[in-house]
Amino acid sequence: MSTHFFGLKDWTFNYSHSIGRNEFAGTGFRNPVSMAMAADDVVYVLNRSYENRLDGLRVTVCTMNEEYISEFGSYGEGDGQFVWPTAIGVDADENVYVADEWLNRITIYDKDGEYLRKWGTPGSGNGELNKPAGMVITPDGAILLVDSGNHRIQKFTLDGQYVSQFGSSGDGPGQFNLPWGIALDREGLIYVADWRNDRIQQFNAEGQWQATFGQSGSGVGQFNRPSDVAVDNDGLIYVADRQNDRVQILAPDGRFVSALYGDHQLSQWGKEKLLSNPDMIRQRAIAVANDKQAFEKALSNPCAVKIDDQGRICVLDHTRGRIQVYQKSKDAVLV
């Protein structure tokens, strides 16, 4: 749990539960890189796996209550396949979009994982892609796509028609160096995790720069390769501070509020795995007894952070193949 006072709010971030475990198929994740929240508590988790274990490359579909639903996708360059997937999104019709930085394309599936279509052309011209990374689908039915290798954000229609772009290579206001995650707030402001510049940048809906938060480092309000960003309905900004192994929480004006470092407890899928393997129970008991610094609880390379429609904070723990879920208190108090 993490608590911080600022203004008239006492924000408390309580750990709720974890989803998942490390697994190459079925009830688990393997090197997950992105996730998307859908209706009815459904979560789509994009697994990149390892280059020597391509069987783990897939999308896992489950619920926030850790009910396993299905999985889809496989390694390859054919329709419905991917090589180096980076990001996943869901539109209002529950179609699923997956970005692939190797193939420089977006692949679209229906909610059950059936292939629908694809679009994307490699290059640096208008509408062309070079290592697409994060994405967000706007309320008016467009995609804001982080074109990371071209150091810009491009806007497309859902069927891939180019609309506009903003950003360029550099470290000045409105410039990027391999940007990654992207999010919208309820007012339509755009937030971009500027990965190699170690900062978050804010833009208006037209792509005009508004503000910059953070700098390189490991201190309060500093970042080391921020990979994703999310904004809740109160305007709090959540940053997956990947190489600092934490999620930092900022006020709407960029002031530091709090940080999450991990509070993991064994997930239901993890418990089921242990119950089926007595030797694993004994090995885990020894490991936990020797875990004096509580490494099992801690985040390790958190790569994505999302807010679901109930306001729960979902942190995708890349190295440990799980989602840690937190709930923010909503009570206002005088301080």
C-alpha positions as CSV (number, residue, x, y, z in Angstrom):
1,M,0.0,0.0,0.0
2,S,1.1,3.5,-0.7
3,T,-0.3,6.7,0.7
4,H,0.4,10.4,-0.1
5,F,-1.2,13.7,0.8
6,F,-1.5,16.6,-1.6
7,G,-4.1,19.3,-1.7
8,L,-7.3,18.2,-0.1
9,K,-7.0,14.5,-1.1
10,D,-5.7,11.6,0.9
11,W,-4.9,9.2,-2.0
12,T,-4.3,5.6,-0.8
13,F,-3.3,3.0,-3.3
14,N,-4.2,-0.4,-1.9
15,Y,-2.9,-3.7,-3.5
16,S,-5.9,-5.8,-4.5
17,H,-4.6,-9.0,-6.2
18,S,-2.3,-10.4,-9.0
19,I,-3.3,-12.0,-12.2
20,G,-1.1,-14.6,-14.0
21,R,2.2,-16.3,-13.7
22,N,5.1,-17.1,-16.0
23,E,3.9,-19.7,-18.6
24,F,4.3,-20.2,-22.3
25,A,0.7,-21.2,-22.9
26,G,-2.6,-21.3,-21.1
27,T,-3.0,-19.7,-17.7
28,G,0.0,-17.5,-17.6
29,F,2.0,-14.9,-19.5
30,R,5.6,-14.9,-20.9
31,N,7.5,-11.6,-21.3
32,P,4.2,-9.6,-21.7
33,V,4.7,-6.2,-23.3
34,S,1.3,-4.6,-23.4
35,M,-2.3,-5.1,-22.3
36,A,-5.7,-3.6,-23.1
37,M,-8.8,-3.4,-21.0
38,A,-12.2,-4.3,-22.6
39,A,-15.8,-4.6,-21.5
40,D,-17.0,-7.0,-18.9
41,D,-13.6,-7.0,-17.0
42,V,-11.9,-8.7,-20.0
43,V,-8.1,-8.1,-20.4
44,Y,-6.0,-8.8,-23.5
45,V,-2.4,-9.4,-22.7
46,L,0.2,-9.3,-25.4
47,N,3.1,-11.8,-24.9
48,R,6.4,-11.4,-26.7
49,S,8.0,-14.5,-25.2
50,Y,11.6,-15.3,-26.2
51,E,13.2,-15.6,-29.6
52,N,14.1,-19.2,-28.8
53,R,10.6,-20.1,-27.5
54,L,8.3,-18.8,-30.1
55,D,5.4,-20.9,-28.8
56,G,4.9,-18.3,-26.1
57,L,4.2,-15.6,-28.6
58,R,0.5,-14.9,-28.3
59,V,-2.4,-12.8,-27.0
60,T,-3.9,-14.2,-23.7
61,V,-7.5,-13.3,-23.0
62,C,-8.7,-13.4,-19.4
63,T,-10.7,-11.5,-16.9
64,M,-9.8,-9.3,-13.9
65,N,-10.9,-12.1,-11.7
66,E,-8.4,-14.4,-13.4
67,E,-10.8,-16.4,-15.4
68,Y,-8.9,-17.8,-18.5
69,I,-10.9,-17.3,-21.7
70,S,-8.7,-18.0,-24.7
71,E,-5.5,-17.2,-26.6
72,F,-4.7,-16.4,-30.2
73,G,-1.9,-15.4,-32.5
74,S,1.4,-17.1,-33.4
75,Y,4.8,-16.4,-34.8
76,G,5.1,-15.6,-38.5
77,E,4.6,-13.0,-41.2
78,G,1.3,-14.3,-42.4
79,D,-2.2,-12.9,-41.8
80,G,-3.0,-12.9,-38.1
81,Q,0.6,-13.6,-37.1
82,F,3.3,-11.4,-35.6
83,V,7.1,-11.3,-35.0
84,W,7.9,-8.6,-32.5
85,P,4.6,-7.3,-31.2
86,T,4.7,-4.2,-29.1
87,A,1.3,-2.9,-28.3
88,I,-2.4,-3.9,-28.1
89,G,-5.6,-1.9,-28.1
90,V,-9.4,-2.5,-28.3
91,D,-12.0,-0.3,-30.0
92,A,-15.6,0.4,-29.2
93,D,-16.7,-2.6,-31.2
94,E,-14.3,-4.9,-29.2
95,N,-12.0,-5.4,-32.2
96,V,-8.4,-5.9,-31.2
97,Y,-5.4,-4.1,-32.7
98,V,-1.8,-5.4,-32.4
99,A,1.2,-3.4,-33.4
100,D,4.3,-5.2,-34.7
101,E,7.7,-3.3,-34.8
102,W,9.3,-5.9,-37.1
103,L,6.6,-6.1,-39.7
104,N,5.7,-2.4,-39.3
105,R,2.0,-3.1,-39.4
106,I,-1.2,-3.2,-37.4
107,T,-3.2,-6.4,-37.4
108,I,-6.9,-6.4,-36.4
109,Y,-8.9,-9.3,-34.9
110,D,-12.4,-9.6,-33.7
111,K,-12.9,-10.0,-29.9
112,D,-12.6,-13.8,-30.3
113,G,-9.2,-13.5,-32.0
114,E,-10.3,-14.2,-35.5
115,Y,-8.2,-12.3,-38.1
116,L,-10.0,-9.4,-39.8
117,R,-7.4,-7.3,-41.7
118,K,-4.1,-5.6,-41.5
119,W,-2.5,-2.3,-42.6
120,G,0.9,-0.5,-42.5
121,T,3.8,0.2,-44.8
122,P,7.4,0.6,-43.7
123,G,9.1,3.9,-44.2
124,S,9.3,7.5,-42.9
125,G,6.7,9.3,-45.1
126,N,3.2,10.3,-44.1
127,G,1.4,7.2,-42.9
128,E,4.5,5.0,-43.1
129,L,5.8,3.2,-40.0
130,N,9.2,2.5,-38.4
131,K,8.9,0.4,-35.3
132,P,5.3,1.2,-34.2
133,A,5.0,1.0,-30.4
134,G,2.2,2.3,-28.1
135,M,-1.3,3.0,-29.3
136,V,-4.5,4.5,-28.0
137,I,-7.9,4.5,-29.6
138,T,-9.7,7.8,-29.3
139,P,-13.3,8.3,-28.4
140,D,-14.1,9.5,-31.9
141,G,-12.8,6.3,-33.4
142,A,-9.2,7.0,-34.5
143,I,-5.8,5.5,-33.5
144,L,-3.0,7.6,-32.1
145,L,0.0,5.4,-32.9
146,V,3.5,5.9,-31.5
147,D,5.8,5.7,-34.6
148,S,8.9,5.1,-32.4
149,G,11.6,4.8,-35.0
150,N,10.4,7.9,-36.7
151,H,10.2,9.8,-33.4
152,R,6.6,10.9,-33.9
153,I,2.9,10.3,-33.2
154,Q,0.7,9.5,-36.2
155,K,-3.1,9.6,-36.3
156,F,-5.0,7.1,-38.4
157,T,-8.6,6.0,-39.0
158,L,-9.4,2.6,-37.7
159,D,-8.9,1.2,-41.2
160,G,-5.4,2.7,-41.5
161,Q,-6.0,5.9,-43.4
162,Y,-3.4,8.6,-42.5
163,V,-4.9,11.7,-40.8
164,S,-2.1,13.7,-39.3
165,Q,1.1,13.6,-37.2
166,F,3.2,15.6,-34.7
167,G,6.7,15.3,-33.2
168,S,10.2,15.0,-34.5
169,S,13.6,13.7,-33.4
170,G,15.3,15.6,-30.5
171,D,15.1,16.5,-26.9
172,G,13.4,19.8,-27.1
173,P,9.7,20.5,-26.2
174,G,7.5,18.4,-28.5
175,Q,10.4,16.3,-29.8
176,F,11.0,12.6,-29.1
177,N,13.7,10.0,-28.8
178,L,12.2,6.6,-29.3
179,P,8.8,7.3,-27.7
180,W,6.8,4.3,-26.4
181,G,3.6,4.5,-24.4
182,I,0.7,6.9,-25.0
183,A,-2.5,7.8,-23.2
184,L,-5.5,10.2,-23.2
185,D,-7.1,11.9,-20.3
186,R,-10.8,12.7,-20.0
187,E,-10.2,16.2,-21.4
188,G,-8.6,14.8,-24.5
189,L,-5.0,15.8,-23.6
190,I,-2.4,13.4,-25.0
191,Y,0.4,12.0,-22.8
192,V,3.5,10.3,-24.3
193,A,6.2,8.3,-22.6
194,D,9.3,9.7,-24.2
195,W,11.4,6.6,-23.6
196,R,15.0,7.6,-24.3
197,N,14.5,11.2,-23.1
198,D,13.3,9.9,-19.7
199,R,10.2,12.1,-19.5
200,I,6.5,12.4,-20.1
201,Q,5.2,15.0,-22.5
202,Q,1.7,16.4,-22.7
203,F,0.0,17.7,-25.8
204,N,-3.4,19.0,-26.7
205,A,-5.7,17.2,-29.1
206,E,-4.1,18.9,-32.1
207,G,-0.6,17.7,-31.1
208,Q,0.6,21.0,-29.7
209,W,3.1,20.7,-26.8
210,Q,1.7,21.7,-23.4
211,A,4.1,20.4,-20.7
212,T,7.0,18.1,-19.8
213,F,7.3,16.1,-16.6
214,G,10.4,14.4,-15.3
215,Q,14.1,13.9,-16.1
216,S,16.7,11.2,-16.1
217,G,17.5,9.6,-12.8
218,S,16.2,7.4,-10.0
219,G,14.9,10.0,-7.5
220,V,11.4,11.2,-6.9
221,G,9.9,12.4,-10.2
222,Q,12.8,11.1,-12.2
223,F,12.6,8.3,-14.8
224,N,14.8,5.6,-16.3
225,R,13.2,4.5,-19.6
226,P,9.5,5.2,-19.0
227,S,7.6,2.7,-21.1
228,D,4.0,3.6,-20.6
229,V,1.6,6.2,-19.1
230,A,-2.0,6.3,-18.0
231,V,-4.3,9.0,-16.6
232,D,-7.2,8.4,-14.3
233,N,-10.5,10.3,-14.0
234,D,-9.0,12.6,-11.3
235,G,-6.2,13.5,-13.6
236,L,-3.5,11.6,-11.7
237,I,-0.7,10.4,-14.1
238,Y,0.7,6.9,-13.7
239,V,4.1,6.2,-15.3
240,A,5.6,2.8,-15.8
241,D,9.2,3.7,-14.8
242,R,10.6,0.5,-16.2
243,Q,14.2,0.4,-15.3
244,N,13.6,1.9,-11.9
245,D,11.2,-1.0,-11.2
246,R,8.3,1.1,-10.1
247,V,5.2,3.0,-11.2
248,Q,5.4,6.7,-10.3
249,I,2.2,8.7,-9.7
250,L,2.1,12.3,-10.5
251,A,-0.5,15.1,-9.9
252,P,-2.0,16.8,-13.0
253,D,0.7,19.5,-12.8
254,G,3.5,16.9,-12.7
255,R,4.2,17.0,-8.9
256,F,5.1,13.7,-7.4
257,V,2.3,12.0,-5.5
258,S,3.4,8.5,-4.7
259,A,5.1,5.3,-6.1
260,L,4.2,1.7,-6.4
261,Y,7.0,-0.9,-6.0
262,G,5.0,-4.1,-5.9
263,D,3.0,-6.0,-3.3
264,H,2.5,-9.3,-5.1
265,Q,0.8,-12.2,-3.5
266,L,0.4,-15.6,-5.3
267,S,-2.3,-15.4,-8.0
268,Q,-5.0,-18.0,-8.3
269,W,-3.3,-19.4,-11.4
270,G,-0.1,-19.7,-9.3
271,K,-1.9,-21.5,-6.5
272,E,-3.4,-24.0,-9.0
273,K,0.0,-24.7,-10.5
274,L,1.5,-25.3,-7.0
275,L,-1.3,-27.6,-6.0
276,S,-0.7,-29.8,-9.0
277,N,3.1,-30.1,-8.2
278,P,4.1,-31.0,-4.7
279,D,7.8,-30.6,-5.5
280,M,7.2,-27.1,-6.6
281,I,5.5,-26.4,-3.3
282,R,8.6,-27.4,-1.4
283,Q,10.9,-25.5,-3.7
284,R,8.8,-22.4,-3.4
285,A,8.7,-22.6,0.4
286,I,12.5,-22.6,0.5
287,A,12.7,-19.7,-1.9
288,V,10.2,-17.6,0.1
289,A,12.0,-18.3,3.4
290,N,15.3,-17.0,1.8
291,D,13.6,-14.0,0.2
292,K,14.7,-11.6,2.9
293,Q,14.3,-8.5,0.6
294,A,10.8,-9.5,-0.6
295,F,11.9,-9.8,-4.3
296,E,8.8,-11.9,-5.1
297,K,6.5,-9.0,-4.2
298,A,8.5,-6.4,-6.1
299,L,7.8,-5.1,-9.6
300,S,10.5,-6.1,-12.2
301,N,10.6,-4.1,-15.4
302,P,7.0,-2.9,-15.3
303,C,6.2,-2.2,-18.9
304,A,2.6,-1.1,-19.0
305,V,0.1,0.6,-16.8
306,K,-3.7,0.9,-17.5
307,I,-6.7,2.1,-15.6
308,D,-9.9,0.0,-16.0
309,D,-13.5,1.3,-16.0
310,Q,-13.7,0.7,-12.2
311,G,-10.6,2.9,-11.6
312,R,-8.3,0.0,-10.8
313,I,-4.6,0.5,-11.6
314,C,-3.2,-2.5,-13.5
315,V,0.5,-2.8,-13.7
316,L,2.0,-5.3,-16.2
317,D,5.1,-6.9,-14.7
318,H,7.2,-7.9,-17.7
319,T,9.9,-10.0,-16.1
320,R,7.6,-11.9,-13.7
321,G,4.8,-12.5,-16.1
322,R,1.9,-11.0,-14.1
323,I,-0.4,-8.1,-13.5
324,Q,-0.5,-6.4,-10.1
325,V,-3.8,-4.7,-9.4
326,Y,-4.3,-1.7,-7.1
327,Q,-7.3,0.3,-6.0
328,K,-7.1,4.0,-5.3
329,S,-9.2,5.4,-2.4
330,K,-11.7,8.0,-3.5
331,D,-12.4,9.7,-0.2
332,A,-11.5,13.4,0.2
333,V,-10.2,14.6,3.5
334,L,-8.9,17.9,4.9
335,V,-5.2,17.9,5.5
